[in-house]
């Protein structure tokens, strides 16, 4: 890290040496600058950081936008390889679980075991079609039943182990399953509508979220997807996952958000 952005969004520290421990971000070299800043620039060759940034910080005129997206650069051969991996075209689909892949439990109840897990009609076919067209599939799911004591994380992991085994029989590979075990009021960054799980998947797999698709079934999914720049689609009583895959993903007829 080399900058500190305060709670109001202002950059209050810039440390090119990166020795200061009280820093919370990295500036990535992309600035939106008012034309008036040009008047601060000397005619001779100069350091933008030393001359301009330091003055703007001192005058409380430099704001920063923090994102949880992984930081990519080409400052070293190792970072170049990571950036190349990030920029490689990938077809990625994130799927919510309950209500998209399997039937939701009644309100205030949870799918607590594999015996209670029921695939929605067409959902396996939809994922098989995505796999056939080389889409990488990830599952993103809120599981507050853990926080509420209805089940344990081991119960959930067993469900997901069986889910992956069943899908493997249909030539469907799940690249990753991300779940939030927290309750509504826990203040975590992963529970949708927060986008934390999507960002975590992106960091782990070097994904460009602006090129990804997220299919959910409620407003929280829509908000989480939109927050990361994903193209977001919702299933409903008239629009199943299979129909979305056939008509809006495979045929590339995605609506503009």
C-alpha positions as CSV (number, residue, x, y, z in Angstrom):
1,X,0.0,0.0,0.0
2,X,1.1,3.6,-0.6
3,X,-1.9,5.8,0.2
4,X,-4.4,6.3,3.0
5,X,-8.0,7.2,2.1
6,X,-10.0,8.5,5.1
7,X,-13.7,7.7,5.9
8,X,-14.9,10.6,3.8
9,X,-13.0,9.4,0.7
10,X,-10.1,11.9,0.8
11,X,-6.5,10.8,0.3
12,X,-4.6,12.1,3.4
13,X,-1.3,10.2,3.0
14,X,0.9,9.3,0.1
15,X,4.0,7.3,0.8
16,X,6.0,6.2,-2.3
17,X,8.4,4.4,0.0
18,X,5.5,2.2,1.3
19,X,7.2,2.2,4.7
20,X,4.3,3.8,6.6
21,X,2.2,1.0,8.2
22,X,-1.0,3.1,8.4
23,X,-1.9,2.8,4.7
24,X,-5.0,1.2,3.2
25,X,-4.7,1.3,-0.6
26,X,-2.6,1.5,-3.7
27,X,-2.9,4.2,-6.3
28,X,-3.1,2.5,-9.7
29,X,-2.0,5.5,-11.8
30,X,-5.4,6.4,-13.1
31,X,-6.6,9.9,-12.3
32,X,-9.6,12.1,-13.2
33,X,-8.2,15.6,-13.0
34,X,-9.7,19.1,-13.1
35,X,-8.2,21.3,-15.7
36,X,-7.2,23.7,-13.0
37,X,-4.6,21.2,-11.8
38,X,-2.6,21.9,-15.0
39,X,-1.8,25.3,-13.7
40,X,0.1,23.7,-10.8
41,X,2.4,21.9,-13.2
42,X,5.8,23.4,-13.8
43,X,7.2,23.7,-17.3
44,X,10.3,21.6,-16.6
45,X,10.4,17.8,-16.0
46,X,8.9,17.0,-12.6
47,X,7.6,14.2,-10.4
48,X,3.8,14.2,-10.4
49,X,3.7,12.5,-7.0
50,X,6.0,14.9,-5.3
51,X,4.8,18.2,-6.9
52,X,1.1,17.7,-7.6
53,X,-0.2,14.9,-5.3
54,X,1.5,16.3,-2.2
55,X,0.0,19.7,-2.8
56,X,-3.5,18.4,-3.5
57,X,-3.3,16.2,-0.4
58,X,-2.2,19.2,1.7
59,X,-5.1,21.3,0.4
60,X,-7.6,18.4,0.9
61,X,-8.4,18.3,-2.8
62,X,-7.5,14.7,-3.7
63,X,-10.2,12.0,-3.4
64,X,-9.7,8.3,-3.9
65,X,-12.1,5.5,-4.9
66,X,-11.4,2.3,-3.0
67,X,-12.3,-1.1,-4.7
68,X,-11.8,-4.6,-3.5
69,X,-10.9,-5.7,-7.0
70,X,-7.4,-7.3,-7.2
71,X,-4.6,-5.0,-8.2
72,X,-2.9,-5.7,-11.5
73,X,0.2,-4.0,-13.0
74,X,3.1,-4.7,-15.4
75,X,5.8,-3.5,-13.0
76,X,7.6,-6.8,-13.0
77,X,7.7,-10.0,-15.1
78,X,5.7,-11.8,-12.4
79,X,3.0,-9.1,-12.3
80,X,3.0,-9.1,-16.1
81,X,2.1,-12.8,-16.2
82,X,-0.7,-12.2,-13.7
83,X,-2.0,-9.3,-15.7
84,X,-1.9,-11.4,-18.9
85,X,-3.9,-14.1,-17.2
86,X,-6.4,-11.5,-16.0
87,X,-6.8,-10.1,-19.5
88,X,-7.2,-13.4,-21.3
89,X,-10.7,-13.8,-22.6
90,X,-12.8,-16.0,-20.2
91,X,-16.4,-16.9,-20.3
92,X,-17.6,-16.7,-16.7
93,X,-21.0,-17.2,-15.1
94,X,-21.8,-16.8,-11.4
95,X,-24.9,-18.6,-10.2
96,X,-26.9,-18.0,-7.0
97,X,-27.8,-21.3,-5.5
98,X,-31.2,-21.4,-3.8
99,X,-33.9,-20.4,-6.2
100,X,-31.6,-20.7,-9.3
101,X,-30.1,-24.1,-9.1
102,X,-32.2,-25.8,-6.4
103,X,-35.7,-25.2,-5.0
104,X,-35.7,-22.7,-2.1
105,X,-36.8,-23.8,1.4
106,X,-39.9,-22.0,2.8
107,X,-39.3,-18.6,4.3
108,X,-37.2,-18.6,7.4
109,X,-36.1,-22.2,6.7
110,X,-33.0,-23.6,5.0
111,X,-31.8,-26.4,2.9
112,X,-29.8,-28.2,5.7
113,X,-28.9,-31.5,4.1
114,X,-28.5,-33.2,0.8
115,X,-31.8,-35.0,1.3
116,X,-33.5,-31.6,1.4
117,X,-31.7,-30.4,-1.8
118,X,-33.9,-30.6,-4.9
119,X,-32.7,-29.4,-8.3
120,X,-35.1,-27.1,-10.1
121,X,-36.3,-28.4,-13.4
122,X,-33.8,-27.7,-16.2
123,X,-31.1,-26.4,-13.9
124,X,-28.7,-29.3,-14.6
125,X,-29.4,-29.0,-18.3
126,X,-28.6,-25.3,-18.1
127,X,-25.3,-25.8,-16.4
128,X,-24.5,-28.6,-18.9
129,X,-25.1,-26.3,-21.7
130,X,-22.9,-23.6,-20.2
131,X,-20.1,-26.2,-19.8
132,X,-20.6,-27.3,-23.4
133,X,-20.0,-23.7,-24.5
134,X,-16.8,-23.4,-22.3
135,X,-18.3,-21.2,-19.6
136,X,-16.6,-21.4,-16.2
137,X,-19.3,-21.7,-13.5
138,X,-19.1,-20.4,-10.0
139,X,-21.7,-20.5,-7.2
140,X,-22.3,-17.5,-5.0
141,X,-24.7,-18.1,-2.1
142,X,-25.9,-16.6,1.2
143,X,-26.3,-19.2,3.9
144,X,-27.5,-17.4,7.0
145,X,-28.8,-20.8,8.4
146,X,-25.2,-21.3,9.7
147,X,-25.3,-18.1,11.8
148,X,-28.8,-18.9,13.0
149,X,-27.8,-22.4,14.2
150,X,-30.0,-24.3,11.7
151,X,-26.9,-26.1,10.3
152,X,-23.1,-26.2,10.5
153,X,-20.5,-25.3,8.0
154,X,-19.7,-29.0,7.7
155,X,-23.4,-29.6,6.8
156,X,-23.1,-27.0,4.1
157,X,-19.8,-28.4,2.8
158,X,-21.3,-31.9,2.6
159,X,-24.2,-30.5,0.5
160,X,-21.8,-28.9,-1.9
161,X,-19.6,-32.0,-2.1
162,X,-22.7,-34.0,-3.2
163,X,-23.7,-31.2,-5.5
164,X,-20.4,-31.2,-7.3
165,X,-20.4,-35.0,-7.5
166,X,-23.9,-35.1,-9.0
167,X,-23.0,-32.4,-11.6
168,X,-19.8,-34.2,-12.5
169,X,-22.1,-37.1,-13.7
170,X,-23.5,-34.6,-16.2
171,X,-20.1,-33.3,-17.3
172,X,-20.5,-30.1,-15.3
173,X,-17.5,-28.7,-13.4
174,X,-18.0,-26.1,-10.7
175,X,-14.9,-23.9,-10.6
176,X,-15.6,-22.6,-7.1
177,X,-18.4,-22.3,-4.5
178,X,-18.4,-19.2,-2.3
179,X,-20.8,-18.9,0.6
180,X,-21.5,-16.4,3.3
181,X,-22.2,-18.0,6.7
182,X,-23.1,-14.8,8.4
183,X,-26.5,-13.4,9.5
184,X,-28.2,-10.2,8.3
185,X,-26.8,-8.0,11.1
186,X,-23.3,-9.3,11.3
187,X,-21.9,-6.5,9.2
188,X,-19.8,-8.7,7.0
189,X,-18.6,-7.7,3.5
190,X,-19.6,-11.1,1.9
191,X,-23.3,-11.3,2.4
192,X,-25.2,-10.2,-0.7
193,X,-26.1,-7.5,-1.6
194,X,-22.5,-6.8,-0.6
195,X,-20.2,-7.9,-3.5
196,X,-17.5,-9.5,-1.3
197,X,-17.9,-13.1,-2.6
198,X,-17.7,-12.0,-6.2
199,X,-14.5,-10.0,-5.5
200,X,-13.0,-13.0,-3.7
201,X,-13.7,-15.3,-6.6
202,X,-12.2,-12.7,-8.9
203,X,-9.0,-12.4,-6.8
204,X,-8.7,-16.2,-6.6
205,X,-9.2,-16.9,-10.3
206,X,-8.0,-13.6,-11.9
207,X,-11.4,-12.8,-13.3
208,X,-12.5,-9.6,-15.0
209,X,-15.9,-9.1,-13.4
210,X,-17.0,-6.5,-16.0
211,X,-16.9,-9.4,-18.5
212,X,-18.8,-11.9,-16.3
213,X,-22.4,-12.8,-15.9
214,X,-24.3,-13.2,-12.7
215,X,-27.6,-15.0,-12.5
216,X,-29.7,-14.6,-9.4
217,X,-33.3,-14.6,-8.2
218,X,-33.8,-11.5,-6.1
219,X,-32.9,-7.9,-5.6
220,X,-29.8,-8.7,-3.5
221,X,-28.3,-10.6,-6.3
222,X,-29.0,-7.8,-8.7
223,X,-27.3,-5.3,-6.4
224,X,-24.2,-7.4,-5.8
225,X,-23.8,-8.1,-9.5
226,X,-24.2,-4.4,-10.4
227,X,-21.8,-3.3,-7.8
228,X,-19.0,-5.3,-9.5
229,X,-19.9,-4.5,-13.1
230,X,-21.2,-8.0,-13.8
231,X,-24.0,-8.3,-16.3
232,X,-26.8,-9.4,-14.1
233,X,-29.9,-11.5,-14.9
234,X,-32.7,-12.7,-12.6
235,X,-34.8,-15.9,-12.9
236,X,-38.5,-15.7,-12.1
237,X,-41.6,-17.7,-12.6
238,X,-41.5,-17.1,-16.4
239,X,-37.8,-17.1,-16.9
240,X,-35.9,-20.2,-15.7
241,X,-32.2,-20.7,-15.6
242,X,-32.4,-22.9,-18.7
243,X,-34.3,-20.3,-20.6
244,X,-31.8,-17.6,-19.6
245,X,-28.9,-19.7,-20.7
246,X,-30.5,-20.6,-24.0
247,X,-31.9,-17.1,-24.9
248,X,-29.7,-14.6,-23.1
249,X,-26.3,-16.1,-22.6
250,X,-25.5,-18.6,-25.3
251,X,-27.2,-16.4,-27.9
252,X,-25.6,-13.4,-26.4
253,X,-28.8,-11.3,-26.1
254,X,-27.9,-9.8,-22.8
255,X,-30.0,-6.7,-21.8
256,X,-28.2,-3.5,-21.0
257,X,-28.5,-2.8,-17.3
